[in-house]
Amino acid sequence: MDIVLRAAAMYIFLLVVFRIAGRRTFSQMTSFDFVLLLVIGEATQQALLGDDFSVTNALIIIVSLIAIDIVFSLAKNRFPKLDRMVEGVPMIVVENGRVLKQRLERARISEDDVLEAARELWGLETLAQVKYAVLEANGHITVIPKEEWR
Amino acid sequence: MAFQRKTWRAERIGWVVLVVLLLLSAAGLFGHGLLSAATAQDGDGRLTVEYHRFARNGAMTRLTIGVSPPVAGDVVIRLDEALPRNFTIETVQPAPAESRMQTGGLEWLFRAGSDAASPLLVHVTLRSEQTGWLTARIGLAGSAAPVKLNIFIYP
C-alpha cells in the first residue's frame, strides 16, 4: 500500500518540479546538468526505497511508476487540456527571420541557441534565413528555413 | 501490420496485468495492507498477536503481542525458534526484564505493573533474513496452544 502511494507521490512531485523548472532545463544538458540529474536520482531513490532493499519492493515500485506513466499517457490522449498542462505547447520564437525577443527571454533561451539549432539542422548562417524557429514541448528547437534555403 | 496488431494486443494485456498487480500491492498482497494484516489468538484467548502475513526480505515488519488482562506480576512470553531464525529482532518495546534461552526457542520475561485492567502490549520490530513460508509460535509460558503465525517472506 505505502509503496504504491510513495511511488505515485514521487511521480507527481517530479512531474510538477520539472514542469516548473521549464523545458529548457534538461534538454540541452551540460555536464553539470547531468550530475544534477544523477543527484536527483539518488535522492529520489532514497525516498522511494526507504530502508527496504527487497527485490519485491523494487519490482512494485517499477510497476507502479510504469503504470502511472501509462495512465498519464492515456489521460493525455483523452484530455488535451491535461496534455497542455503536463507537456506544454510548442512556441514560435522566430518568425520570417524576425526574432520574438520577449518570448526568447521568457523561455530563457538565447538567439545563439536558435542559431545553433539552425546550423545543426540546416546549415544556416543567419536568422534571416529562418522562416520559423519553434521551441518544442520537449525543449528542443526546430527550424524551418525559408524556401530558397531548403 | 498483423504483427503490430499482435504487439498491441500483448501491450493491452500487459497493462491489465500491471494494473492488477498495482491493485494487489495496494491491497497488501506484498506486505503492509489489508490483505497482509492478520490477527491470531492462542487457545486460551489470553494472547493476541497482530502481525503482517507478508513480509519482504531485508525489510522491517512489525508485530504486536497483546496479553489480555488480568495482567499482574511476571508475564513470560515464549517464542519458538522460527522467529529468531528467520528474523533479526530489532526492537522489543517495552524491553523484557529478562530474556533467556529455552529449548526450541527463547523466553521473554516482563514485569507488569499493578494496573491489571488494561492489556499488556509488546511491540516487536523484525527484519527478515530468509525467504519463503514459515510458521512461528508465540505463547505464554505453560500455554498448551500457543499462537500460530503464518508468514510468507518475499525475496
HADDOCK unambig.tbl for C-alpha pairs under 7 A between the chains (distance, minus, plus):
assign (segid A and resid 1 and name CA) (segid B and resid 25 and name CA) 5.91 0.50 0.50
assign (segid A and resid 1 and name CA) (segid B and resid 26 and name CA) 3.86 0.50 0.50
assign (segid A and resid 1 and name CA) (segid B and resid 27 and name CA) 6.08 0.50 0.50
assign (segid A and resid 1 and name CA) (segid B and resid 28 and name CA) 5.72 0.50 0.50
assign (segid A and resid 1 and name CA) (segid B and resid 32 and name CA) 6.03 0.50 0.50
assign (segid A and resid 1 and name CA) (segid B and resid 33 and name CA) 5.57 0.50 0.50
assign (segid A and resid 4 and name CA) (segid B and resid 26 and name CA) 6.20 0.50 0.50
assign (segid A and resid 51 and name CA) (segid B and resid 59 and name CA) 6.72 0.50 0.50
assign (segid A and resid 52 and name CA) (segid B and resid 58 and name CA) 6.27 0.50 0.50
assign (segid A and resid 52 and name CA) (segid B and resid 59 and name CA) 4.60 0.50 0.50
assign (segid A and resid 53 and name CA) (segid B and resid 58 and name CA) 6.07 0.50 0.50
assign (segid A and resid 53 and name CA) (segid B and resid 59 and name CA) 6.67 0.50 0.50
assign (segid A and resid 54 and name CA) (segid B and resid 56 and name CA) 6.03 0.50 0.50
assign (segid A and resid 54 and name CA) (segid B and resid 57 and name CA) 5.39 0.50 0.50
assign (segid A and resid 54 and name CA) (segid B and resid 58 and name CA) 5.77 0.50 0.50
assign (segid A and resid 54 and name CA) (segid B and resid 59 and name CA) 6.65 0.50 0.50
assign (segid A and resid 54 and name CA) (segid B and resid 155 and name CA) 6.07 0.50 0.50
assign (segid A and resid 55 and name CA) (segid B and resid 155 and name CA) 5.84 0.50 0.50
assign (segid A and resid 56 and name CA) (segid B and resid 56 and name CA) 6.94 0.50 0.50
assign (segid A and resid 56 and name CA) (segid B and resid 154 and name CA) 6.45 0.50 0.50
assign (segid A and resid 56 and name CA) (segid B and resid 155 and name CA) 6.22 0.50 0.50
assign (segid A and resid 63 and name CA) (segid B and resid 18 and name CA) 6.37 0.50 0.50
assign (segid A and resid 64 and name CA) (segid B and resid 22 and name CA) 6.23 0.50 0.50
assign (segid A and resid 67 and name CA) (segid B and resid 18 and name CA) 6.33 0.50 0.50
assign (segid A and resid 67 and name CA) (segid B and resid 19 and name CA) 6.67 0.50 0.50
